[in-house]
Amino acid sequence: YDDRDGMIWMDGALVDWRSANVHLLSHAMHYASSVFEGERAYNGKIFESRKHSERLHYSANCIDFEIPWTVDEIEAAKYEVMKANNLTDAYIRAIAWRGAGDDMGVSSARNPVRLAIAAWEWGSYYGDAKMKGAKLDISKWKRPSPETIPVHAKAAGLYMICTTSKHAAEAKGCSDALFMDYRNYVAEATGANIFFVKDGEVHTPTADVFLNGITRQTVIGMLQEKQIKVHERHIMPEELESFEQCWLTGTAAEVTPVGQIADYNFEVGALTRDIAQSYEDLVRA
Ligand code: PMP
């Protein structure tokens, strides 16, 4: 992604894509002091844009820094980047981090806070799986306890187990991995939340120890509007067998049907297709 044409917003100015570099001795590079957002624009409008900018601030606060740009300034910068790159349908990546300073220790108090925003075209996150149903592996790693790490932040440090879990899943021919949490309840995938259908009702894990995705909240609202009962509750792995349909939600993933988790199979049923279509209609409305 480093060698291409385009402009990236960095610390208040647009810079050429190829020169959007940071120093090797940036605190974030060594100690994961970075937080980010993944957003999508449809027909020139970023879906739930402010919520993403607010979450970026929240995530930064969770790991002890303050972004030196207001939500309004971040909003303006995102649209500036889209315009500079001539984009109407795009994936937007905002990232804030602790840069290089006069100290290389664990404390980041003396390292400057940086902010950058890039945007580019990014199609379907799960490729072909999108409508056929993705195949998921179950990760050997567990989502950590809130006593271990700020679990609701979208912070780089939390993605270490996502990457290793996704690698293991890919090695088995799967598109993604499903995590259990430290209590062994079903949690989420490596970059998306999960929903199940049984007897016409929807079940989704309570977002008490993982990211309560903006797409997840949107889909819950859509289901309620359609008068479909949604149970947010703790789900045991043994229950996977009893569900008929399953889908993932996320900004990148949108609504992606799941066809298989380990040895359990799910149909890409009418409700899954309806929710995927309704989500697409909503973001493009
Ligand atoms: N969980 C994780 C770990 C994620 O990375 C994402 C993507 N941001 C999600 C859930 C879904 O969040 P959202 O719907 O806000 O994109």
Residues whose N, C-alpha, C, O or C-beta is under 5 A from the ligand:
A	BS01	PMP	G38 E188 A189 T190 G191 A192 N193 L211 G213 I214 T215 R216 T249 G250 T251
